[in-house]
Structures are given as structure tokens and as C-alpha cells.
Amino acid sequence: MDPRLRRVINRIKNKSLRDRVLEVVKEISASIEGKFYTGLPLEEAPASRFHHHSYAGGLVDHILSTVNVAMALCDSVEKVYGGRVNRDIVLSGIILHDIFKSLTYERKEDGTYRNSPLGERLDHLTLAASELIRRGFPLDLIHVVVASHGQSGPTSPKTIESLICHIADEADSKMNWEVLNAARYLAREATGESWDKIDSKTAFKILMLKAEGGWEGLRENIAKLRVNRHSEDKSTS
């Protein structure tokens, strides 16, 4: 398990809940009609096929970043507005809200993704809800997961914890999508090549190169990123 994700799980104070979340993360699976489904290893799964965090490891990046956003929102609710938040539910909900996406995607030979046979029939929220109910998770936590898409999901947020998780999820997804798009545009303009496969760290480096050195600085330094990118593509092929 990614040690960063393990540290987030360890922040869940309720031991029973923490142990159950850890069990799900260690074994992301579903059993349907006697068939046992597993998918991409969590560390290799994207958070989407085409949009935000659409690269290997993107799902873990999304979880970690969304946790940071959500904890800032918790601070605002408690310190500015005088509200109360169950942070264990928030942390657990964010960790679990997209985690069953690893069952719904599979990687193609060119490194892009498509829906798995299971993902063609069931979405990640349906899988999450059914598995979390089966495994005896609290109703408030299950609600956080199924309400994470807000008005676009099967139900809208009805608790402060679910609202925080939805807003944090939407904020991180939108930021990442915009940064990936901007980096692809800058890379294409600087090199004349299309950079369809790009991770968030590389994307932010491209944006920083452009901000610090302008177009000339970007053109001079982006070659190093391109070499590293091709090396990584070969190592994963």
C-alpha cells in the first residue's frame, strides 16, 4: 500500500472504522453470482479514463489531494462557523468514494483505459454502496460515498460530512482537469507534439516552467521532461 494512503487511514480515530476501511483498501473486490471480481492494483488505477487524474496512480493522487481540501473545509466549518464535523466519516468517505473505480477500468496496450467487463455493467458508486452495505459500514459513511457526485449522483448530500466530501471532490477534480488540459496545450505548443499521457506532477512542472521562463524557458527545459516521459512509458509497456 502507498505509505501516504496508509498515513491518511491512520488518521481515522475510531479503531473499528479504521480497521474496516483498511480491509477494503487492502482487498478491493466484489463478488457477484459466485464470481469474484478484482481490478487494477490501487497504485496503478486512474481516477477517470479521460478527464481528471486520467493516468496510472491518479486515483491515489486524487484521494490524497481531496483529503487535504476536505480537512481545510472541516477547519472552516468548525473554526469560522462554529459547526461540528465527524472527521472520521469525512476521511473514510473520501478514501472510499472512488476506490471501486479500480474494478471498473482496465488498461489497454497503448496505456490508455477502457471500461472493464464489470465496469460496462456497473458504475463505481453502485459497487461501493453494495459492498459497504454488505461489509456493515455505517449509514452516514455510505451516504457520503453515494452523495459524492452531488446533484449528478444517485442522491444529493444531506449531511455536513457528505457536503464537505462532495465539494472537496469536485474542487480537486476540476483543478486537476484544468491543469492537465493547460499542460497538454503548453507542451504541444512548445514541442509540436501531442502529450496525451501526462501525470499531474509533470503537468505542474510544465506550468511552472512556463510561468518562470516564458515560452523560451519552456522550450529549453521541456526536453528533459519529454525524455523522462518516454523512459517511463517504456518501463510500463
VOPAGU-2260 file (C-alpha; in pm, 1 decimal, decimal comma):
REM VOPAGU-2260
SITE   aa  ch    i         X         Y         Z
SITE  MET   A    0       0,0       0,0       0,0
SITE  ASP   A    1     115,4     352,6     -74,7
SITE  PRO   A    2     254,8     477,0     259,9
SITE  ARG   A    3      87,3     814,3     208,2
SITE  LEU   A    4    -251,1     648,3     189,7
SITE  ARG   A    5    -173,3     437,0     493,4
SITE  ARG   A    6     -95,7     754,9     689,7
SITE  VAL   A    7    -433,4     900,7     592,4
SITE  ILE   A    8    -611,6     584,6     705,5
SITE  ASN   A    9    -425,2     600,7    1036,2
SITE  ARG   A   10    -582,9     943,3    1098,2
SITE  ILE   A   11    -922,0     774,9    1145,5
SITE  LYS   A   12    -955,4     774,1    1524,1
SITE  ASN   A   13   -1227,4     510,0    1560,4
SITE  LYS   A   14   -1035,3     181,6    1555,0
SITE  SER   A   15   -1325,6     -30,3    1433,0
SITE  LEU   A   16   -1392,5     202,9    1141,1
SITE  ARG   A   17   -1021,5     240,0    1066,5
SITE  ASP   A   18    -975,1    -137,8    1051,8
SITE  ARG   A   19   -1273,4    -181,5     819,8
SITE  VAL   A   20   -1153,4      93,1     584,6
SITE  LEU   A   21    -809,3     -64,9     579,0
SITE  GLU   A   22    -962,9    -403,2     497,5
SITE  VAL   A   23   -1145,3    -258,3     195,5
SITE  VAL   A   24    -835,2     -77,4      68,7
SITE  LYS   A   25    -624,7    -391,6     101,7
SITE  GLU   A   26    -880,6    -603,0     -85,4
SITE  ILE   A   27   -1082,2    -401,1    -336,4
SITE  SER   A   28   -1313,0    -666,5    -475,1
SITE  ALA   A   29   -1672,2    -764,0    -538,6
SITE  SER   A   30   -1848,3   -1099,5    -551,0
SITE  ILE   A   31   -2144,5   -1131,0    -788,9
SITE  GLU   A   32   -2323,1   -1455,3    -880,6
SITE  GLY   A   33   -2040,7   -1655,3    -734,4
SITE  LYS   A   34   -1778,6   -1473,6    -944,3
SITE  PHE   A   35   -1501,7   -1285,0    -766,1
SITE  TYR   A   36   -1401,3    -957,2    -933,9
SITE  THR   A   37   -1072,5    -778,4    -880,7
SITE  GLY   A   38    -933,7    -499,9   -1092,4
SITE  LEU   A   39    -629,6    -281,1   -1134,3
SITE  PRO   A   40    -398,3    -254,0    -833,4
SITE  LEU   A   41    -493,5      63,2    -647,9
SITE  GLU   A   42    -148,6     215,9    -701,9
SITE  GLU   A   43    -189,6     176,7   -1080,4
SITE  ALA   A   44    -552,8     286,4   -1117,7
SITE  PRO   A   45    -658,9     619,6   -1269,4
SITE  ALA   A   46    -942,2     825,4   -1123,5
SITE  SER   A   47   -1105,8     855,5   -1466,3
SITE  ARG   A   48   -1047,8     736,1   -1820,2
SITE  PHE   A   49   -1026,4    1071,4   -1999,0
SITE  HIS   A   50   -1075,1    1356,3   -1752,7
SITE  HIS   A   51    -921,1    1429,8   -1411,4
SITE  HIS   A   52    -631,3    1215,2   -1285,2
SITE  SER   A   53    -651,2    1002,1   -1600,5
SITE  TYR   A   54    -311,9     834,7   -1556,5
SITE  ALA   A   55    -162,1     543,5   -1364,9
SITE  GLY   A   56    -165,0     629,7    -994,9
SITE  GLY   A   57    -417,1     907,2   -1048,5
SITE  LEU   A   58    -672,5     755,4    -812,1
SITE  VAL   A   59    -436,3     766,1    -513,3
SITE  ASP   A   60    -329,7    1121,5    -604,4
SITE  HIS   A   61    -696,1    1224,1    -615,1
SITE  ILE   A   62    -771,1    1067,9    -276,4
SITE  LEU   A   63    -472,2    1233,5    -109,2
SITE  SER   A   64    -541,1    1577,7    -255,4
SITE  THR   A   65    -914,2    1559,4    -179,8
SITE  VAL   A   66    -835,7    1474,4     182,6
SITE  ASN   A   67    -632,1    1795,8     208,5
SITE  VAL   A   68    -915,0    2005,2      62,4
SITE  ALA   A   69   -1173,6    1839,3     286,8
SITE  MET   A   70    -971,9    1894,3     603,6
SITE  ALA   A   71    -944,8    2264,6     518,3
SITE  LEU   A   72   -1322,9    2275,2     478,7
SITE  CYS   A   73   -1363,0    2099,6     814,7
SITE  ASP   A   74   -1146,7    2371,0     972,4
SITE  SER   A   75   -1367,4    2641,5     822,0
SITE  VAL   A   76   -1688,8    2477,6     942,0
SITE  GLU   A   77   -1557,6    2437,8    1296,0
SITE  LYS   A   78   -1339,4    2745,5    1344,5
SITE  VAL   A   79   -1528,8    3005,4    1143,2
SITE  TYR   A   80   -1891,4    2888,6    1151,3
SITE  GLY   A   81   -1894,3    2706,2    1483,8
SITE  GLY   A   82   -2024,4    2381,9    1337,5
SITE  ARG   A   83   -1933,6    2023,9    1422,1
SITE  VAL   A   84   -1791,2    1769,6    1178,4
SITE  ASN   A   85   -1729,0    1398,6    1219,3
SITE  ARG   A   86   -1384,0    1389,2    1064,2
SITE  ASP   A   87   -1366,6    1010,2    1079,5
SITE  ILE   A   88   -1665,4     995,7     845,8
SITE  VAL   A   89   -1512,5    1258,0     618,3
SITE  LEU   A   90   -1175,9    1082,6     598,6
SITE  SER   A   91   -1332,3     741,7     545,2
SITE  GLY   A   92   -1575,8     873,4     286,3
SITE  ILE   A   93   -1304,4    1035,4      78,7
SITE  ILE   A   94   -1082,9     728,0      91,8
SITE  LEU   A   95   -1369,3     506,3     -23,5
SITE  HIS   A   96   -1572,0     733,2    -255,1
SITE  ASP   A   97   -1386,7     642,8    -577,0
SITE  ILE   A   98   -1191,2     338,6    -470,2
SITE  PHE   A   99   -1409,3      88,9    -656,5
SITE  LYS   A  100   -1313,6     258,1    -982,6
SITE  SER   A  101   -1016,7      21,1    -980,4
SITE  LEU   A  102   -1267,0    -256,5   -1061,2
SITE  THR   A  103   -1433,5     -66,4   -1344,2
SITE  TYR   A  104   -1126,8      16,5   -1557,6
SITE  GLU   A  105    -866,6    -186,1   -1742,5
SITE  ARG   A  106    -553,5     -66,8   -1914,9
SITE  LYS   A  107    -511,3    -100,9   -2290,3
SITE  GLU   A  108    -183,5    -179,6   -2464,6
SITE  ASP   A  109    -126,5     186,3   -2553,4
SITE  GLY   A  110    -150,0     289,1   -2186,1
SITE  THR   A  111    -497,0     441,4   -2205,9
SITE  TYR   A  112    -800,2     298,7   -2028,0
SITE  ARG   A  113   -1137,5     147,4   -2110,0
SITE  ASN   A  114   -1421,8       8,7   -1902,4
SITE  SER   A  115   -1365,8    -340,5   -1768,3
SITE  PRO   A  116   -1635,3    -605,9   -1831,5
SITE  LEU   A  117   -1767,5    -528,3   -1482,9
SITE  GLY   A  118   -1742,4    -152,9   -1543,0
SITE  GLU   A  119   -1954,0    -186,1   -1857,7
SITE  ARG   A  120   -2242,2    -304,3   -1640,8
SITE  LEU   A  121   -2198,8    -134,3   -1303,3
SITE  ASP   A  122   -2061,3     204,2   -1200,1
SITE  HIS   A  123   -1823,0     253,7    -908,7
SITE  LEU   A  124   -2084,9     410,3    -678,7
SITE  THR   A  125   -2321,4     115,8    -717,3
SITE  LEU   A  126   -2036,8    -122,2    -644,5
SITE  ALA   A  127   -1924,7      83,9    -345,2
SITE  ALA   A  128   -2272,0     108,6    -194,6
SITE  SER   A  129   -2340,8    -264,0    -229,5
SITE  GLU   A  130   -2003,0    -365,0     -87,5
SITE  LEU   A  131   -2010,2    -116,5     200,8
SITE  ILE   A  132   -2359,8    -230,4     297,6
SITE  ARG   A  133   -2251,7    -593,5     276,8
SITE  ARG   A  134   -1946,7    -522,3     492,3
SITE  GLY   A  135   -2151,5    -344,9     760,2
SITE  PHE   A  136   -2034,0      14,8     726,4
SITE  PRO   A  137   -2227,9     297,8     896,8
SITE  LEU   A  138   -2516,9     452,0     705,1
SITE  ASP   A  139   -2370,5     803,2     735,7
SITE  LEU   A  140   -2049,8     685,7     567,6
SITE  ILE   A  141   -2233,2     504,8     289,1
SITE  HIS   A  142   -2431,4     825,3     230,9
SITE  VAL   A  143   -2107,6    1023,2     194,3
SITE  VAL   A  144   -1993,2     785,2     -78,9
SITE  VAL   A  145   -2318,1     773,7    -279,8
SITE  ALA   A  146   -2366,4    1152,6    -248,0
SITE  SER   A  147   -2012,9    1238,2    -360,4
SITE  HIS   A  148   -2134,1    1344,4    -708,2
SITE  GLY   A  149   -2379,2    1593,7    -561,9
SITE  GLN   A  150   -2683,9    1666,9    -775,9
SITE  SER   A  151   -2541,8    1447,8   -1053,8
SITE  GLY   A  152   -2531,9    1135,7    -837,8
SITE  PRO   A  153   -2792,3     890,3    -710,1
SITE  THR   A  154   -2859,8    1116,5    -410,9
SITE  SER   A  155   -2752,8    1465,3    -307,0
SITE  PRO   A  156   -2563,5    1546,4      15,7
SITE  LYS   A  157   -2788,1    1551,4     323,7
SITE  THR   A  158   -2522,3    1586,2     596,8
SITE  ILE   A  159   -2238,7    1832,1     650,9
SITE  GLU   A  160   -1988,2    1546,5     610,9
SITE  SER   A  161   -2131,5    1446,3     273,4
SITE  LEU   A  162   -2140,6    1809,9     159,5
SITE  ILE   A  163   -1776,9    1860,5     255,5
SITE  CYS   A  164   -1673,1    1546,7      70,1
SITE  HIS   A  165   -1870,0    1642,5    -240,6
SITE  ILE   A  166   -1726,4    1994,7    -253,7
SITE  ALA   A  167   -1371,6    1869,5    -192,1
SITE  ASP   A  168   -1408,9    1601,0    -459,0
SITE  GLU   A  169   -1543,1    1848,5    -712,4
SITE  ALA   A  170   -1273,8    2107,3    -634,4
SITE  ASP   A  171    -982,6    1866,9    -671,4
SITE  SER   A  172   -1127,9    1706,0    -984,2
SITE  LYS   A  173   -1179,7    2043,8   -1152,7
SITE  MET   A  174    -834,0    2174,2   -1056,3
SITE  ASN   A  175    -663,8    1861,9   -1187,5
SITE  TRP   A  176    -862,3    1858,7   -1511,4
SITE  GLU   A  177    -778,1    2223,9   -1579,5
SITE  VAL   A  178    -408,0    2174,5   -1501,7
SITE  LEU   A  179    -379,1    1864,8   -1721,8
SITE  ASN   A  180    -550,1    2046,8   -2009,1
SITE  ALA   A  181    -327,6    2353,2   -1970,4
SITE  ALA   A  182     -10,8    2141,3   -1956,9
SITE  ARG   A  183    -110,1    1944,3   -2267,2
SITE  TYR   A  184    -167,2    2269,5   -2454,7
SITE  LEU   A  185     165,4    2420,0   -2344,1
SITE  ALA   A  186     356,9    2102,1   -2426,6
SITE  ARG   A  187     200,2    2082,5   -2771,7
SITE  GLU   A  188     276,5    2448,1   -2843,3
SITE  ALA   A  189     636,3    2414,2   -2720,7
SITE  THR   A  190     726,4    2084,0   -2888,5
SITE  GLY   A  191     479,3    2038,5   -3171,0
SITE  GLU   A  192     391,3    1700,9   -3024,3
SITE  SER   A  193      71,0    1582,5   -2861,6
SITE  TRP   A  194     116,5    1486,7   -2497,3
SITE  ASP   A  195    -194,2    1284,0   -2429,0
SITE  LYS   A  196     -44,7    1074,9   -2149,3
SITE  ILE   A  197      70,1    1304,0   -1871,5
SITE  ASP   A  198      54,1    1287,1   -1492,4
SITE  SER   A  199     -16,6    1569,9   -1252,0
SITE  LYS   A  200     339,5    1621,2   -1131,0
SITE  THR   A  201     464,1    1656,8   -1487,7
SITE  ALA   A  202     172,7    1888,5   -1565,8
SITE  PHE   A  203     255,6    2119,9   -1276,6
SITE  LYS   A  204     623,3    2120,2   -1377,7
SITE  ILE   A  205     525,2    2232,6   -1728,1
SITE  LEU   A  206     311,7    2512,7   -1586,9
SITE  MET   A  207     595,7    2624,8   -1359,2
SITE  LEU   A  208     846,9    2620,9   -1645,4
SITE  LYS   A  209     618,4    2846,2   -1849,7
SITE  ALA   A  210     549,1    3079,6   -1555,5
SITE  GLU   A  211     916,9    3115,2   -1464,7
SITE  GLY   A  212    1081,8    3121,7   -1807,0
SITE  GLY   A  213     811,9    3209,0   -2057,6
SITE  TRP   A  214     788,5    3024,9   -2387,5
SITE  GLU   A  215    1164,9    3026,0   -2435,9
SITE  GLY   A  216    1230,8    2880,0   -2094,7
SITE  LEU   A  217     964,6    2617,4   -2150,8
SITE  ARG   A  218    1110,7    2513,5   -2486,8
SITE  GLU   A  219    1460,9    2492,3   -2343,5
SITE  ASN   A  220    1367,9    2276,0   -2045,4
SITE  ILE   A  221    1074,0    2068,1   -2159,5
SITE  ALA   A  222    1303,0    1830,4   -2349,5
SITE  LYS   A  223    1414,1    1681,8   -2016,5
SITE  LEU   A  224    1054,6    1611,1   -1922,2
SITE  ARG   A  225     995,4    1453,1   -2261,4
SITE  VAL   A  226    1294,2    1218,9   -2218,1
SITE  ASN   A  227    1174,8    1117,7   -1872,0
SITE  ARG   A  228     822,5    1063,1   -2002,3
SITE  HIS   A  229     937,9     834,8   -2285,3
SITE  SER   A  230    1156,2     639,3   -2041,4
SITE  GLU   A  231     861,6     586,7   -1806,6
SITE  ASP   A  232     636,5     480,0   -2094,7
SITE  LYS   A  233     889,2     214,3   -2197,3
SITE  SER   A  234     926,9      87,7   -1841,4
SITE  THR   A  235     549,3      38,8   -1805,5
SITE  SER   A  236     492,4    -111,8   -2150,6
